[in-house]
Amino acid sequence: MCNGRKYIRTVYPDPETGEEIALFNPRKQNWTEHFNWTEDLTQPIGQTPCGRATIEALALNRPGVVNLRQLLLLAGLHPPDE
C-alpha cells in the first residue's frame, strides 16, 4: 500500500513548513535520524522535515496500519529492529 502511495514521488511538502522535501530513502538514510515512535509504539513521528513529509506522503498513520501495528506489538513483532 505504501509503495502505491509513493509511486514515482520523490518529494512531498513538509506539513509544518510547506517546503518540498525529499522523501526518506531507507537505502541511504538511517530511520532513527528521521523518525521516532509514539509512546504506545503504534505511530511513527517525523523528527525532521524528511520524516514528516514521508509520513504524510505514504499515509503511514492511517487507521489500518496503526491497527496492524497494535496486533504486531501484541505478538512481539513490533517495533522492527532498527
C-alpha positions in Angstrom: 0.0 0.0 0.0 2.8 2.4 0.9 4.5 1.7 -2.5 1.3 2.6 -4.3 1.1 5.9 -2.4 4.7 6.7 -3.2 4.6 5.6 -6.9 7.2 7.8 -8.6 7.0 10.6 -6.0 10.4 11.6 -4.6 9.5 14.8 -2.8 6.5 16.0 -0.7 5.7 19.1 1.2 6.7 19.2 4.9 3.4 19.6 6.7 5.0 22.1 9.1 6.6 24.4 6.5 5.1 23.5 3.1 8.6 23.2 1.7 9.1 20.4 -0.8 11.3 17.8 0.9 12.9 14.6 -0.4 11.2 11.5 0.9 13.1 9.1 3.2 15.3 6.6 1.4 15.9 3.6 3.6 18.9 2.5 1.4 20.7 5.8 2.1 19.3 7.2 5.4 19.0 6.0 9.0 15.4 5.6 10.2 16.2 6.7 13.7 17.5 10.1 12.5 14.2 10.9 10.9 11.5 9.1 12.9 10.5 8.1 16.4 7.5 6.2 17.8 4.5 7.5 19.8 4.5 6.3 23.4 2.3 3.3 22.5 4.7 2.4 19.6 1.9 2.4 17.0 2.6 5.6 15.1 5.9 6.9 13.7 6.5 10.6 14.4 8.6 12.6 12.0 11.6 14.2 13.7 12.8 16.0 10.6 11.2 17.6 7.6 12.1 14.4 5.7 10.3 12.3 8.3 7.2 14.4 8.5 6.9 14.6 4.7 7.4 10.8 4.4 4.7 10.1 7.0 2.2 12.3 5.2 3.1 11.2 1.6 2.8 7.5 2.5 0.0 7.9 5.0 1.9 5.8 7.5 -0.5 6.5 10.3 -3.7 5.6 8.5 -6.1 3.5 10.8 -5.5 0.1 9.2 -1.7 0.4 9.6 -2.0 1.6 13.2 -4.3 -1.4 13.9 -1.8 -3.8 12.3 1.0 -2.4 14.4 -1.1 -2.9 17.6 -1.5 -6.6 16.6 2.1 -7.0 15.8 3.1 -5.4 19.1 0.9 -7.9 21.0 2.6 -10.7 19.0 6.1 -9.3 19.9 6.8 -8.5 16.3 6.8 -4.7 16.6 8.6 -2.4 16.6 11.0 -3.7 14.0 14.7 -3.8 14.7 16.5 -0.7 13.6 
